[in-house]
Amino acid sequence: MKTTSKNTTKENAQPVAKNKNAGHETDAFFAEPVDPVREGREQGLEVIRHLLIWMADAPTLEKRGLRATLALHCIRPDLIHGATLEQIGDHAGYTRQSIHKLARDFRDSMGLVQ
């Protein structure tokens, strides 16, 4: 679409906005100041919700406990005394491969880098 020197388009002869922020007056993103404490709480709650949903997405209580343990392993291994994935699998009665796959699923779901 070409514009003329009078800031109108040839196709519809509508004025072209000179201010690139025109039209944002009613947009809440631009109108309301951001409260960093509230924003931080909202982001933290979103992370907790996502974590709880991932842990609860298992059919049995035992598998939910396994997911909680794997989440701790990935986020705070010190809280489970540094247990390895192999040790977690042995204790829970799962193969090393299935434990590694579930840990990878958690990391992918949370956007964590291995």
Summary of the structure (lengths in Angstrom):
residues: 114
radius of gyration: 25.5
end to end distance: 47.1
largest distance: 75.9
contacts: 237
relative contact order: 0.08
helix: 59%
strand: 4%
